[in-house]
Amino acid sequence: MAGGHQLSKAESLLNSFNTDSDFSLIDLIDLIEFYNIKLYFDNNLFLTTWDENQKESFKKNVEIAYKQLKERIIKISDESLEQELSTLDYNYYENYWSLLNDLNSFKKISDSTFSTVLEKNPIHIRYILKEKKVVEKYDKPIKRFLLTYNESAEILLSSIEQKDNFGRKEKNHFPKSLSPTDKETIINSYLDSEKPNLNYVRLIENSRDTSEFKLNPKTRLKAKKKSEELNDKVLESGHTWNFRVGVTFCKDQKEPFKFKSEGTRLEASYSESLLDLLPTDIELFLVFKYLFFYTDEKNLISLVSKQSELDVFERTLMKSKNEYETGFSFYKKENLSNLQLHIYELYLKQKDNSLESIINSYIGFLNERISPHKIIFQLPLSESSYLAKIRTLTPDFEFFLKQYKLLIDEKSIDLELIQISSTPIRISEIYSKKTKKYLYSDNNLILQLKHLFFSDQSHLFYVKNFENKYNCLFDLITNENVKFEYFENYQRDTIQSLINEGYLKLSNDDYVTLNKDIMIYLIGELHNKEVLSYWNYPLSCRTVMDELIEKKLVISENTLFSRQERNYFNFYLNKKEFTNGYDLRNKYLHGTNTFSEKEHEFDYHRLLKIIILTLLKIDDDLATK
């Protein structure tokens, strides 16, 4: 039962309550404890060990105690406020200010007393800001306090910029008189302070301008430099984790590819003799799919960041709500794909070939499949600078996307129609040739089953007989013979519920096995991939998917790119979605790119990677149902 542990602790207080007591002698903390118990009762939460008579008796006593608490709170005055606060432990500060707000008792407190309390007890600002009416009443005193308080920037950033990973963050209310300019003053003071926290500096760096929070370029540059400075200090201190990725081509290797992983090091080697046997540019291009695994077995881009690949520590790290969420696994994939591209480019040059040439050949191959239509897009083969190549290629790539969108929307490519509008294309606006291309779910039942069967935070997968061998219930049940009795008491209720609902079943000899195995498998795919690519599953799976669609447990979309792939592309191409991206499309268009030729080279190869991925996705889209 939710709240059962807290109510068990409160039971002794409830049993010791005496309605004949002198309430003036009861500690304020005890009265607030009764208030917290009342919140449980108001939500119909009780211990299962209580009978109806106990419940009614406890409810009556709690109401009596709450009435006494209200009387004490209502009598608050300038003289008593500081005394009251001094008797409280910090665990009760939030309750106290909430009561003052809800009972309107705060109106009896003068501005001067309120300011004095804040100066002497600055920690209270974190609880005061949660109470809208209190903030509105003391607008000016709170503003003056925030402009001088050394933790104001962290409070601002936590409220406005920090991503809420667990849905627990409560809304803060800031004084209306605290202008965007005031907020920037607070941020600048924080950046100039002796020991700013790197996590908060990164929130500033990755923040997005809004009507309530806006920073000028000088402040952003200061944040960027401070972030680099603090990051260098962390590196110097050695308090970091690092990983290394290596890629080699081996002439005498028989296997197409081999991976070796030791700790944080990953080594990938590829058979050069196999590459030498590939006779055409088309087959050389498909190395990105079948050897480098830029896309997976379901033709989804494998390089995207996935929640399922974040470890517990990475999920709880402080992040900006405006950044593309990444972790160890994502950067390992990024570094591997970058090195694959680089070493493959060197291999092709040795063969008097190039990445650009095999990409152009593949565009020609796709044009044969859409004939009589033709997409106009060719990569330059000249020896121009990387900067010049990017500035040519970026608008051409945009033109390429517009052509494919028009082919799907209008069943033809009318170049004059494209030329009518200069509006940039959104990745989400490019649709698929197929219906039901991708399936997603935020349905509560699916989310619950995902957690119970596949999450490493589920309480079901640890069974003493197999100790720490598995990280999720699905792996445990599909790999071992697990009897119902192996589960602990705290697990059995949930396992029995899954049996009753038909997701698990018990054999005659009391072994727990999967029941709706295809449905559970697909839920596992949703957990790991976050999307189902409908047409890349066999008919048996698609039949179950259709049932899930009919029951509205999943929804379908028919875009060229999945949501996760669109996020990845936006991370690379612009800053509309994410402030920590490469911004390949816009920075070269608006002249905000770096002057480093080496960085231009990196960006050029990033752009080539995006083009390669686009071609692979179009290839999948053109495949017959």
N, C-alpha and C positions, 0 to 999 in steps of 0.2 A: 504494500500500500504506500502511495506517495506520501511523504511526510511522516511515515510511521516512526522513524528513528527519532525525530524531533519530539513527537508526541509522547514517546516512551520516556524521554528525559523529563518532559513536563508533567508526567503523571504524579510524581511525588509532590510537586507544587499544588496540583489540583486536589490531592488527597489531604494536604495539610491546611487547605484554605478554611478559614473560620469566618462566617458572616458576622459574628459578634465582635470581631477584632476592631481595634481602633485604627482606622485606615490612615490616619495622619502619621502613624508609626511605621506603616509599611513602606519599604524602600520603593523609590520610583522605578528602579530596575525590575522589581518583582511585578509591579503593575504593568509595565511594558511587556513583560513576559506573558501576562494574561492577555494583553492585546494581541500578541502574536498567535497565541492559542486560538483566540477568537477568529483570526483570519483563516485558520484551518477549519474551524467549525462552520464558518460562513460558506466555505466551499464543500461542506458535507464530508469532511475527512475526519475519521475517528479510528481508534484502534479496534481491531476485530475482536479483542478480548473483552471489550466493554459491552455489557448488556444495555437494554433500552433505559432502564432506571438510572444507571450510571451516566449515560449520555445526557439525559435530561437534567440530572443533578449538576453535572459539570457545566453544561450550557448555562444554567441558571446562575451559577457562581461566577462564571466568566463574565456574564453581563453585569453583575453587581460590581465586580472589580473594574470593568471597563468604565462604568458610570463614575466610579471614584477617580479613575485616571483622567477622564474628561474634565471633571470638576477641578482637578489640580492643574491641568494644562490651561484651562480657561482663565484661571486666576493668575496666570503668568504676568510679571511686571518687570520694569527696568531693574528693580532691586533684586528680584528673585531669579532672573534668567541665568546670570553667571553662576549662582549657587546651584541651580538645577543641573546645569551642564557639568559642573565640577564633580557631581555625584555619579555621572554616567561613565560606563566603559565605552570605548569607541564602537563596540558592536551594536550599541543602541542609538548612536548619533542619527542614523538614517531614519529610524522609527520616530525619534523625537521631532525632527524637523518636518517629517511627513504629518505628524499629528498637529503641530503648530499650523501647518499649511491647511490641512483639511478642516480644522476647527476654527480657523481664522483668528487664532489667538495672537499671531505675530503682529497684528495691527496695534497691539498695546505697547509694542517696543519702539522706542524712539530711534531715529537715525543715528544719533550719537552713541547710544548704548549698543546698537547693532554693529556699528563700526568698531567699537572697542572690543566687543566679543570676537570679531573677525581678526583683529590685530593680535589679540592674545591667543586665539585658537584658530590659526589659519587652516587647519585640516578640515574645519567645518564647511569651507567653501564647496567641497566636493559633494556634500549632502544638500546644501542650500540650493545649488544650481539645479537640482532635480525637481525643485518645487516652484512651479510657475508663478503662483500668486505671491510668494515671498520675493522672488526675483523682480517682479513688476513693482512691488511696494518699495523695495530698497534699490531701485535701478542705479541711482547716482553713487551711493556708498559702495555697491558691488563693483561698479565700473572703476572707481578710484582704487579699490583694493586690487583688482585684477591687473591694473596697469603697473603695479609695483610688486606684486607677488611673484617670487621666482619660479613657481610651478605653474603659472597661468598658461604658458605656451603648451605644456604637456597636457593640461586639461582641455585646452582648445583643440589640439590635434587629435587627442583620443576621441573627442566627441564628433569632430567634423571630418577628419581624414582617415582614422583607423578603421580597418575592416573588422566587422563583427563576425568572428568565426563561428560562434556558437549561439547566436541569437539571444544573448543575455544582456547586452549593453542597453542601459536605460538612457533616454533622451535627456540631455542637459538643456537648460534654458539660459540664455545669456541676455544681459541688459540690452534693451533696444538702443540705448545711448552709446553702446560700445560699437563704434563704426568699423567698417573694413580697414580704415586707416589705423584705428586704435589696435586692431588685431594684428596688423602688420608691424606696428611698433613693438608689440609683445613678442612677435616672432623674431624680429631683429635683435631685441635685447637678449633673447634666449641664445641666438647664434653667437652673440658677442660675449656670453657668459663664460666662466672659467671651465665648467665641465658639462657641456651639453651632451645628452645621451644620443649615441649614433642612431638608435632606432627611431627616435623622434626627428632627428635631422633628416633621415631618409623619408619620413612622412612628409616633411616640408618639401623635399626635393621632388617627390612624386605626387604632390598635391595638384589639384585642378582648380582653376579659377571659377568661382561661382558668385552669385549675388551676395552671399554672406561671408565669403572668404576669398580674397584676391590679393596676389602678390605681384609686385613689379619685377621686371627682369633682373635688376640689381640684387634684390633679395634672393631670387632663385639662383643666381650665380654664386652668391655668398653661401647658400645652402649646399650647392654642388661642391664648392671648394672645401667647405667644412666637412662634408661627407667623405671626400677623398682623404683629407687630413686625418680624420678619426679612423678611417678604414686602414690607412697605412700604419697607424699606431697599433691597431689590433694585430696586423700582420707581423709587426716588429716584436710584439709581445709573445707571439707564438700560440695565442689562444684561438686557433682556427682549425678547421678541417679542410683537407684538400683532396682532390682526386686527379688521376692522370689517365689519359686515353692515348693509346698508340695504334697506328694502322700501318700495315706493311703488305706489299705484294711479293709473293714467293714463287719463283719459277719452278721449283721442284715439289711444290705442295700438290697432292692429289685431290684433297678435299676442296670443294668450291670455297668454303670459308671455315675458319676456326676462331672460336672466342675463348679467351683465357681471362678469368677474373680472379684477382687476389686482393682482398681488402678493398681499398679504394682505387685500385688500378685495373683498367680494362685494356686488354690487347686483342686486336682483331687482325687476322691475316687472311689474305685472299689468293687464290691460285692464279698466277699470271699466265700459266700455260693454258688454263681454261679460257681466259679472256682472249688469248691469241687465236683460239678456234672460232670465235664469234665472227661470222663473215660479213655482216651488214651493220650499218649505223643503227638500224631499228633494234637489233639485238644488243648492240652496245648501249643504247639508251636504256633498255629494259633492265640493265644491270642495277639501276637505281631501285627497281622494284624487287627483283628476285635475288639479288646478292647483297645490296646495301639496306634493303627493307625500309625504304622511305615510306612505303605503305605496307599495311599488314595483310593477312590472309582474307580480310573482309574489305579490302581496298579502302581502308581508312588511313589517313595520314598518321603514322606511328610516332612522329616527332612532337606531337602536341603535349602540353602539360596536362596531367590527369590528377584528380584528387586522390585516386586509389594508389598513386605512386608516391604520395607525400607520406613521410613517416609522422609519428605522433608529435615529435618535436617541431617539425616543419609546419604542421597544421596549426600549432599554437603560437608560432612566431608572430610578432607584431608586423602588420603589413598595411599598406595604404589600400583603401577600397578602390582606388583608381589604377592599381598596378596589375599586370599580368602575373598571376601567381605561379611561382616556379620553385623548384627544389633540386636536390642532388640528382635525382633520376633525370629530370628535364635537362640539366646542363650536361650530364653525361651523354645523353642522346644528341644534344646540340653539338658538342665537341666532336663526337664520333662522326656525325653527318658532315660536319665541316671538313674534317680530315679526309673522309672518304672522297669528297668532292675535289679536294686539293690534290690528293695523290692520284686520283683517276685522271685529272687534267694533265698531270705530268706523264702518266702512262700514254695517254692519247697523243700528246705532242711527240713522244718518241716514235709513234706510228704515223707521223705526219697527218694527224687528225686533231680534232679539238672538241671541247664541250659544245661550243656554239654550232659546230657543223653537225654533230649527232642530234642536237636539239632541233635544228632546222630540218633535218631529214625526218624526224618524228612528226613535226608539224605537217610535212608533206604527206606522211602516212595517214594522219588523221584526216587530212583534206580528201584523200581517196575514199575514206569511209563516209564522208558527208557529201560527196559529189552528187549532183552538179554544183553544189554550193562550194565556196572556197573562202577560208579565213586568210586574210593577209597579215602575216606576221613573220618576220625574219630577224634573226640576231645578226648584228654586224660582225664581219670576220676580220675587220681591219685591226691594225696594231695601234689604234688610238689609245690615249690615256684612259685609265679606269674612270676618271671623272667624266670625260667626254662620252664614254660608252654608257654610263649610268644615265646621263642627261638625255641620251637618245633613246635608251631602252625603256625608261620609266613611262613616258607617254605612249610609246608603242605597245607596251604591255597593257596599259589601260584600254587602248584602242582594240586590242585583241580580246579582252574580256567583254567589251561592249558588242563585238561581233558575235561572240558565242551566245550572249544573252539574247540578241536579236534573232539568232538562228532558232533558239528554243521558243521565244515568245511569238515570232512571226512566221516561223518555218522557212525563212529566207534571210539573206544578208543584204540589206539595202544601205550601201555606204553613204548615200546622200542623206538618208534618214538619221544616221549616226552623226553626221556633220551639222545637223540642225541645232543640236544642243551640246554645250561644252561642260555641262554639269558632270562632276566626277561620279563614277559608278560606285555603288556600295556592294561589297562582297555578298551581303545578304540578299541583294536583288537579283542575283544570278540563279535562275531556276534550273531544275533537272528535266531531262527528257522523260524521266520515269515518275510515276505517282508512288506515294508511300516510300519515298527514297530513304528517309531516316525516321526512326521511332525514338521518342524520349518519354520519360515519366517523372512527374513529381507527385504522383498519387501516394497517399499516406500508407496504403497497404504495401505497395511495391517498395517504398522506402523502408518500411519496417522489415520486410522479408530480406531486403538487401543487407540491412544491418545484422539481422539474426543469423543469416547463412554465410555472409561473406566478409563482414567487418572484423578487423583484428581488435575492435573494442567491444565486441559482443561478449556476453558472459557465458556462452554456451560451448565454446570449442575446447576449453581446458578440461580434460578428463584425466584423473589421476593415473589410470592404466597406461596412458600414452604420453603423459607429462607435457612437455613443450614441443612436441613433434609437429603440431599443426597450428596454423594461425587463423583458421576459420572453421565453422561447423561443417560446411560443404566438403572441405578437404578431409576432415576427420571421418565423416560418414561414408564418403565414397572410397576411402582408402583402407578403412579398418572395419572389423566386425565389432560393432558397439552395442552392447546390451543396455536396455533402459536403466537397469540397476547401477550401471557404471556412473551415471550422472548423479551429482550431489542434490540434496533436497532443494537448494535454492535454484537449481536448473530444471527440475522435473516438471514444475507447473508449466513453464514455457514449452518444454518438449511435448508435454501432453496436449497443450493447446494446438501446437503444430500438427500433432497426430489427429486431433479432433477436427481440425479444419482441412485435413486431407493433403497437407504438404509433406508429411512424413507418415510412415506406417510401421506397425509392429509385426514381425514375422511370428510364426507359431512358437518359435523358441526364444521369443522376446528380444530379437535384434531390431534396432532402429534403422530403417532404410528410407531412401527417398521415395516419394509417391509421384507427385507431378513433376517428373524428372526434366521434361523439356522446358516447362515453365520456369523451374528453378535454375536450369542452365542458362536460360535467356536473362533472368534476373542477374545472374553472375556476370554475363556479358555487359549488362547495363552498369554493374558495379565497376568492372574493370575498364570498359571502353567509354562509358557514359552515354552511349548511343548504340542503336542497332541499325546496321545497314541492310535493310529489308531484303533486297534481291540477291544478296551474297550469302544467304542461308538456304539450306535445302527445304523442300516443300513441307516436310514434317514440321519444321520450325516455323515456316511462314503461316501454316495453318493455325498454330497456337498464337502467333502474333496477331492474326486476324481476329481471333477470339478476344485477345487483350484490347484491341482497338474497339471492338464492338462493345465491350464492357467499360470502355473509357478509362482503362487502367494505364494505357499509353496513348500518346498522340503522334500523328505522322506529319512530316513536312516533306516537300519535294524541291529542296534547294540543291544546287550543285555541291556545295560544301556543307558539312555538318556544322552545328553550332561551335563545337570545339575547334574545328578547322578554321572557321571564320575568325574566331578569337586569335588563333595563331597567325593568320594572315594579317589581321589588324595590328597585332603586336609587331609584325615586321614592317608593315607598310605605312601606318599613320598613327596619330595619337588621339584619334576620336574616341577610342575605347579605353586605351591604356596609356598612362603617362610615362611608363618605363620602357617603351618600345624603341625600335631602331628608326622608325619614321622615314623609311627609304623613299616613299613616294613624295613627301612634302618638303623634306629638308633640302633636297637637290633642286626642287622646283622653286623654292623661295630663297635659295642662297644662304641657308643657315647651316650648311654642312661644314665639316672640319676641313682644314687645309692639308691634312696628312694624306699623302699618297698611299701609305700602307692601309689607313682606314678606308680609303676609297676602294682598295683591292678587296678588303673584307666585305664591304657593302655590295660590291659587284657580285661576289660569289653568293652572298645572301640573296640577292635578287635572282641569280641563276637558279638557286635552290627553290625559290617560290615559283618560278616558271616551270621547272621540272615537275614539281608537285601538282601544279595546275594541269599540265598535260596528262599526268597519270590519272587525275580525277576525271578529266574529260574522256579519257580512254575507257574508264569504268562506266561513265555515264552513257557512252555510245554502245556499250555492250548490250546485246539483245537480252530480253527478259528470259 
